[in-house]
Amino acid sequence: MDLNWLRDFECLARTQNFTRAADERNITQSAFSRRIKALESWVGMPLVNRATYPVQLTDAGRQFLPIAAGALTQLSEARQTLRDADRGEHRFIRFSVLHTISVHFLANRIETLQHSMPDIRTRVISDSLSTCCELLVEGAVDIMLCYAHRAVSPTIDESAFERKDLLTDRMLPVAAVAPAKAHGWSLDNTRQNPIPYLAYEQSSFLGMVVEHAIGRKPFHPQTIYVDGLVEAIKRRLMAGSGFAWMPETAIHAELAEGSLVQIGDEAWVEDLTIAAYANPAPFDATAKRLWDVL
């Protein structure tokens, strides 16, 4: 059992629409459908009547819905009770963070802060954007770090949290130097053969940022690989498989040493913001101080 299946089912029951529910859960519709089918397999019978519009629950689905909702509520309350008991002098400050930001920004930032705040103890959960948001909204973490972009709608109600912009990052179109030079790869050359393209899932946050970078420009790559993780795409990128848009913080060393090269001018670059979200009202003195200097 994956708790996300229960959250998906609750969302589908409320929206009565697979597409709308998948958007709200910030995953592709195909992935959302697979998770609903996985839940039905776990229960052992259909929970959703897919032949109706809007989507309706089966009799079993209507019986299971309050059980699923109750389980989520009880687990959340139990977790919060246990966490509230851990508010002594050694309490951990909890973060939910996108994988890339955790590796290439937060680890170094916490290392720096601990020189001036040796008493801080942190616990970091690196996960997808949807999970990071859920953990913050449910109170399972104190602070969330994610990307923000002017053209992509926020995935949480920003009015419920304070936001701090920590760093301006950039999405750069890059490739390994050897194949880029050998084949003359350039997004500004519209007459060349299609360049092998390592793409993000279009429904993902970075996928939408890249779509904004492309806009109405002439763009005819040969998509050979699609993934939702920056690190997975970076591995293919470093192997010379093609080009990709990458956050500059994730490839700073490779750009500096010359193993990666930008293959498009500034018109193909998109600014990103690394933003932190929190509700600092219940923070203890240590957490408030960290939030102030983060």
Kinemage of the C-alpha trace (Angstrom):
@kinemage 1
@onewidth
@group {chain A} dominant
@subgroup {mainchain}
@vectorlist {calphas} color= white
{ca met a 1} P 0.000 0.000 0.000
{ca asp a 2} L 1.227 3.475 -0.964
{ca leu a 3} L -0.435 6.363 0.868
{ca asn a 4} L -0.347 8.309 -2.399
{ca trp a 5} L -2.898 5.829 -3.765
{ca leu a 6} L -5.319 6.870 -1.017
{ca arg a 7} L -4.677 10.576 -1.680
{ca asp a 8} L -5.207 9.979 -5.406
{ca phe a 9} L -8.463 8.127 -4.775
{ca glu a 10} L -9.754 10.864 -2.458
{ca cys a 11} L -8.864 13.500 -5.087
{ca leu a 12} L -10.588 11.552 -7.874
{ca ala a 13} L -13.718 11.087 -5.778
{ca arg a 14} L -13.833 14.850 -5.200
{ca thr a 15} L -13.064 16.025 -8.756
{ca gln a 16} L -14.837 13.169 -10.606
{ca asn a 17} L -12.369 13.666 -13.449
{ca phe a 18} L -9.110 11.815 -14.146
{ca thr a 19} L -7.479 14.728 -15.981
{ca arg a 20} L -8.341 17.311 -13.316
{ca ala a 21} L -7.315 14.969 -10.501
{ca ala a 22} L -3.986 14.176 -12.182
{ca asp a 23} L -3.277 17.896 -12.619
{ca glu a 24} L -4.105 18.547 -8.981
{ca arg a 25} L -1.827 15.697 -7.912
{ca asn a 26} L 0.887 17.037 -10.227
{ca ile a 27} L 1.471 13.772 -12.135
{ca thr a 28} L 0.663 12.626 -15.657
{ca gln a 29} L -2.789 11.202 -16.304
{ca ser a 30} L -1.317 7.828 -17.288
{ca ala a 31} L 0.647 7.620 -14.034
{ca phe a 32} L -2.434 8.684 -12.057
{ca ser a 33} L -4.549 5.996 -13.754
{ca arg a 34} L -1.938 3.349 -12.960
{ca arg a 35} L -1.987 4.310 -9.290
{ca ile a 36} L -5.790 4.087 -9.120
{ca lys a 37} L -5.608 0.644 -10.761
{ca ala a 38} L -2.927 -0.371 -8.256
{ca leu a 39} L -5.238 0.633 -5.402
{ca glu a 40} L -8.100 -1.337 -6.958
{ca ser a 41} L -5.786 -4.341 -7.260
{ca trp a 42} L -4.852 -3.983 -3.589
{ca val a 43} L -8.526 -3.765 -2.535
{ca gly a 44} L -9.454 -6.588 -4.880
{ca met a 45} L -12.325 -4.987 -6.783
{ca pro a 46} L -13.129 -1.918 -8.941
{ca leu a 47} L -13.569 1.318 -7.030
{ca val a 48} L -14.327 3.572 -10.021
{ca asn a 49} L -16.832 3.268 -12.857
{ca arg a 50} L -14.857 4.534 -15.862
{ca ala a 51} L -17.838 4.198 -18.239
{ca thr a 52} L -19.655 7.224 -16.793
{ca tyr a 53} L -18.985 10.930 -17.158
{ca pro a 54} L -18.293 12.475 -14.773
{ca val a 55} L -16.494 9.557 -13.144
{ca gln a 56} L -18.563 7.807 -10.471
{ca leu a 57} L -17.497 5.538 -7.642
{ca thr a 58} L -18.713 1.965 -7.560
{ca asp a 59} L -20.570 0.671 -4.511
{ca ala a 60} L -17.246 -0.633 -3.226
{ca gly a 61} L -15.646 2.745 -3.926
{ca arg a 62} L -18.318 4.581 -1.933
{ca gln a 63} L -17.789 2.211 0.984
{ca phe a 64} L -14.008 2.537 0.784
{ca leu a 65} L -13.848 6.357 0.488
{ca pro a 66} L -14.540 7.207 4.174
{ca ile a 67} L -12.141 4.440 5.223
{ca ala a 68} L -9.388 5.899 3.037
{ca ala a 69} L -10.056 9.454 4.255
{ca gly a 70} L -10.132 8.309 7.874
{ca ala a 71} L -6.878 6.403 7.507
{ca leu a 72} L -5.121 9.448 6.068
{ca thr a 73} L -6.444 11.676 8.850
{ca gln a 74} L -5.503 9.251 11.636
{ca leu a 75} L -2.014 8.659 10.261
{ca ser a 76} L -1.415 12.392 9.866
{ca glu a 77} L -2.631 13.102 13.409
{ca ala a 78} L -0.561 10.263 14.853
{ca arg a 79} L 2.545 11.458 13.066
{ca gln a 80} L 2.027 15.014 14.260
{ca thr a 81} L 1.499 13.829 17.839
{ca leu a 82} L 4.785 11.935 17.733
{ca arg a 83} L 6.612 14.867 16.162
{ca asp a 84} L 5.163 17.297 18.704
{ca ala a 85} L 6.688 15.130 21.442
{ca asp a 86} L 10.109 15.706 19.846
{ca arg a 87} L 10.250 19.435 20.549
{ca gly a 88} L 12.997 19.414 23.142
{ca glu a 89} L 16.417 20.955 22.810
{ca his a 90} L 17.456 18.331 20.272
{ca arg a 91} L 14.464 18.727 17.976
{ca phe a 92} L 15.221 18.366 14.247
{ca ile a 93} L 14.168 21.102 11.817
{ca arg a 94} L 12.480 19.244 8.991
{ca phe a 95} L 12.793 20.110 5.301
{ca ser a 96} L 11.063 18.787 2.206
{ca val a 97} L 13.187 19.551 -0.848
{ca leu a 98} L 13.374 18.713 -4.524
{ca his a 99} L 16.194 16.231 -5.199
{ca thr a 100} L 18.253 18.650 -7.282
{ca ile a 101} L 18.000 21.511 -4.775
{ca ser a 102} L 18.897 19.154 -1.924
{ca val a 103} L 22.073 17.961 -3.652
{ca his a 104} L 23.261 21.178 -5.259
{ca phe a 105} L 22.096 23.891 -2.839
{ca leu a 106} L 20.678 22.928 0.549
{ca ala a 107} L 23.442 20.538 1.676
{ca asn a 108} L 26.071 23.242 1.217
{ca arg a 109} L 23.834 25.910 2.725
{ca ile a 110} L 23.214 23.893 5.888
{ca glu a 111} L 26.931 23.117 6.155
{ca thr a 112} L 27.652 26.877 6.073
{ca leu a 113} L 24.916 27.734 8.594
{ca gln a 114} L 26.127 25.146 11.086
{ca his a 115} L 29.378 27.077 11.537
{ca ser a 116} L 27.401 29.955 13.084
{ca met a 117} L 24.549 27.796 14.448
{ca pro a 118} L 26.229 24.626 15.773
{ca asp a 119} L 23.084 23.697 17.706
{ca ile a 120} L 20.856 23.190 14.643
{ca arg a 121} L 19.849 19.673 13.668
{ca thr a 122} L 18.131 19.105 10.361
{ca arg a 123} L 16.261 16.255 8.701
{ca val a 124} L 15.850 16.509 4.921
{ca ile a 125} L 13.285 14.610 2.839
{ca ser a 126} L 14.142 14.772 -0.866
{ca asp a 127} L 11.191 13.952 -3.086
{ca ser a 128} L 8.943 15.083 -5.941
{ca leu a 129} L 7.291 18.502 -5.942
{ca ser a 130} L 3.841 17.106 -5.172
{ca thr a 131} L 5.117 15.123 -2.188
{ca cys a 132} L 7.147 18.069 -0.875
{ca cys a 133} L 4.041 20.263 -1.020
{ca glu a 134} L 1.904 17.629 0.714
{ca leu a 135} L 4.426 17.296 3.531
{ca leu a 136} L 4.419 21.064 4.086
{ca val a 137} L 0.639 21.446 3.945
{ca glu a 138} L 0.140 18.515 6.338
{ca gly a 139} L 2.653 19.935 8.819
{ca ala a 140} L 5.002 16.973 8.398
{ca val a 141} L 7.909 19.342 7.650
{ca asp a 142} L 8.776 22.846 8.785
{ca ile a 143} L 10.254 24.275 5.586
{ca met a 144} L 9.929 23.383 1.910
{ca leu a 145} L 12.429 24.320 -0.802
{ca cys a 146} L 11.400 24.208 -4.450
{ca tyr a 147} L 11.746 26.061 -7.724
{ca ala a 148} L 9.499 28.986 -8.634
{ca his a 149} L 8.976 30.499 -12.083
{ca arg a 150} L 6.878 33.431 -13.222
{ca ala a 151} L 5.080 31.431 -15.934
{ca val a 152} L 4.240 28.304 -13.907
{ca ser a 153} L 1.356 28.354 -11.452
{ca pro a 154} L 2.223 27.556 -7.818
{ca thr a 155} L 1.260 24.108 -6.589
{ca ile a 156} L 0.302 25.268 -3.099
{ca asp a 157} L -1.747 28.106 -1.664
{ca glu a 158} L 1.030 30.662 -1.197
{ca ser a 159} L -1.206 32.852 0.971
{ca ala a 160} L -1.005 30.190 3.707
{ca phe a 161} L 2.795 30.369 3.968
{ca glu a 162} L 5.647 32.831 4.045
{ca arg a 163} L 7.934 32.701 1.023
{ca lys a 164} L 11.623 33.570 0.887
{ca asp a 165} L 13.497 33.706 -2.415
{ca leu a 166} L 16.969 32.293 -1.738
{ca leu a 167} L 18.741 32.170 -5.084
{ca thr a 168} L 18.257 32.904 -8.770
{ca asp a 169} L 19.124 29.852 -10.836
{ca arg a 170} L 19.041 29.500 -14.622
{ca met a 171} L 17.903 26.745 -16.974
{ca leu a 172} L 20.595 26.422 -19.650
{ca pro a 173} L 20.542 24.351 -22.850
{ca val a 174} L 23.799 22.382 -22.672
{ca ala a 175} L 25.599 19.389 -24.140
{ca ala a 176} L 28.844 17.518 -23.632
{ca val a 177} L 31.654 19.372 -25.376
{ca ala a 178} L 32.878 16.523 -27.617
{ca pro a 179} L 29.612 15.714 -29.456
{ca ala a 180} L 28.546 19.380 -29.488
{ca lys a 181} L 31.756 20.360 -31.317
{ca ala a 182} L 31.846 17.271 -33.541
{ca his a 183} L 28.295 17.785 -34.797
{ca gly a 184} L 28.082 21.562 -34.514
{ca trp a 185} L 25.083 21.424 -32.201
{ca ser a 186} L 23.432 24.827 -31.805
{ca leu a 187} L 19.824 25.758 -31.125
{ca asp a 188} L 20.447 28.951 -33.086
{ca asn a 189} L 21.191 26.989 -36.303
{ca thr a 190} L 17.830 26.006 -37.771
{ca arg a 191} L 19.368 24.281 -40.808
{ca gln a 192} L 21.240 21.513 -39.024
{ca asn a 193} L 20.013 17.967 -38.494
{ca pro a 194} L 17.792 17.462 -35.416
{ca ile a 195} L 19.821 17.328 -32.209
{ca pro a 196} L 19.231 14.335 -29.860
{ca tyr a 197} L 17.157 15.740 -27.011
{ca leu a 198} L 16.980 14.601 -23.379
{ca ala a 199} L 13.650 15.976 -22.167
{ca tyr a 200} L 11.724 16.396 -18.935
{ca glu a 201} L 8.181 15.118 -18.594
{ca gln a 202} L 6.057 17.917 -20.071
{ca ser a 203} L 3.738 17.926 -17.056
{ca ser a 204} L 6.634 18.338 -14.607
{ca phe a 205} L 7.631 21.751 -13.254
{ca leu a 206} L 10.919 21.885 -15.172
{ca gly a 207} L 9.173 20.517 -18.251
{ca met a 208} L 6.791 23.490 -18.183
{ca val a 209} L 9.693 25.906 -17.662
{ca val a 210} L 11.448 24.479 -20.727
{ca glu a 211} L 8.255 24.795 -22.770
{ca his a 212} L 8.220 28.480 -21.836
{ca ala a 213} L 11.863 28.811 -22.926
{ca ile a 214} L 11.050 27.256 -26.288
{ca gly a 215} L 7.966 29.404 -26.799
{ca arg a 216} L 7.367 30.009 -30.496
{ca lys a 217} L 11.006 29.645 -31.531
{ca pro a 218} L 11.912 27.186 -34.309
{ca phe a 219} L 12.629 23.987 -32.401
{ca his a 220} L 12.784 20.558 -34.040
{ca pro a 221} L 14.921 18.217 -31.908
{ca gln a 222} L 14.921 14.436 -31.923
{ca thr a 223} L 13.601 13.447 -28.495
{ca ile a 224} L 15.396 10.258 -27.463
{ca tyr a 225} L 14.864 10.197 -23.694
{ca val a 226} L 12.271 11.536 -21.246
{ca asp a 227} L 12.631 11.575 -17.455
{ca gly a 228} L 11.432 13.576 -14.476
{ca leu a 229} L 14.733 13.640 -12.580
{ca val a 230} L 17.502 16.141 -13.265
{ca glu a 231} L 20.186 13.713 -12.097
{ca ala a 232} L 19.004 10.976 -14.466
{ca ile a 233} L 19.046 13.354 -17.425
{ca lys a 234} L 22.434 14.695 -16.351
{ca arg a 235} L 23.917 11.192 -16.463
{ca arg a 236} L 22.810 10.779 -20.088
{ca leu a 237} L 24.005 14.300 -20.820
{ca met a 238} L 27.510 13.650 -19.487
{ca ala a 239} L 27.691 10.466 -21.553
{ca gly a 240} L 27.253 12.581 -24.696
{ca ser a 241} L 23.832 11.192 -25.599
{ca gly a 242} L 22.316 14.562 -26.508
{ca phe a 243} L 21.473 17.991 -25.139
{ca ala a 244} L 19.205 19.065 -22.293
{ca trp a 245} L 18.146 22.067 -20.262
{ca met a 246} L 19.785 21.923 -16.845
{ca pro a 247} L 19.676 24.130 -13.732
{ca glu a 248} L 22.973 26.002 -13.609
{ca thr a 249} L 23.506 25.032 -9.954
{ca ala a 250} L 23.439 21.356 -10.996
{ca ile a 251} L 26.187 21.737 -13.629
{ca his a 252} L 28.293 24.592 -12.252
{ca ala a 253} L 31.415 22.410 -11.888
{ca glu a 254} L 31.013 20.844 -15.335
{ca leu a 255} L 30.659 24.258 -16.993
{ca ala a 256} L 33.696 25.569 -15.115
{ca glu a 257} L 35.892 22.632 -16.118
{ca gly a 258} L 34.652 22.755 -19.707
{ca ser a 259} L 33.063 19.308 -19.966
{ca leu a 260} L 29.673 20.864 -20.751
{ca val a 261} L 28.962 23.769 -23.094
{ca gln a 262} L 25.918 25.972 -23.641
{ca ile a 263} L 24.457 25.397 -27.135
{ca gly a 264} L 21.989 28.274 -27.343
{ca asp a 265} L 22.157 32.007 -26.749
{ca glu a 266} L 20.421 33.858 -23.897
{ca ala a 267} L 17.058 33.730 -25.684
{ca trp a 268} L 16.938 30.003 -24.806
{ca val a 269} L 17.739 30.583 -21.105
{ca glu a 270} L 15.073 30.748 -18.388
{ca asp a 271} L 15.555 32.250 -14.922
{ca leu a 272} L 14.419 30.150 -11.977
{ca thr a 273} L 14.094 31.021 -8.309
{ca ile a 274} L 14.950 28.659 -5.475
{ca ala a 275} L 12.242 29.545 -2.960
{ca ala a 276} L 11.567 28.486 0.627
{ca tyr a 277} L 8.060 28.202 2.101
{ca ala a 278} L 7.129 27.924 5.771
{ca asn a 279} L 4.654 28.897 8.444
{ca pro a 280} L 7.104 30.156 11.094
{ca ala a 281} L 4.436 30.989 13.717
{ca pro a 282} L 4.904 27.734 15.711
{ca phe a 283} L 8.698 27.625 15.295
{ca asp a 284} L 10.899 27.430 18.364
{ca ala a 285} L 13.775 29.898 18.766
{ca thr a 286} L 16.281 27.771 16.821
{ca ala a 287} L 13.930 27.180 13.885
{ca lys a 288} L 13.025 30.874 13.746
{ca arg a 289} L 16.672 31.855 13.698
{ca leu a 290} L 17.414 29.392 10.885
{ca trp a 291} L 14.412 30.677 8.910
{ca asp a 292} L 15.654 34.244 9.356
{ca val a 293} L 19.137 33.495 7.994
{ca leu a 294} L 18.284 30.819 5.448
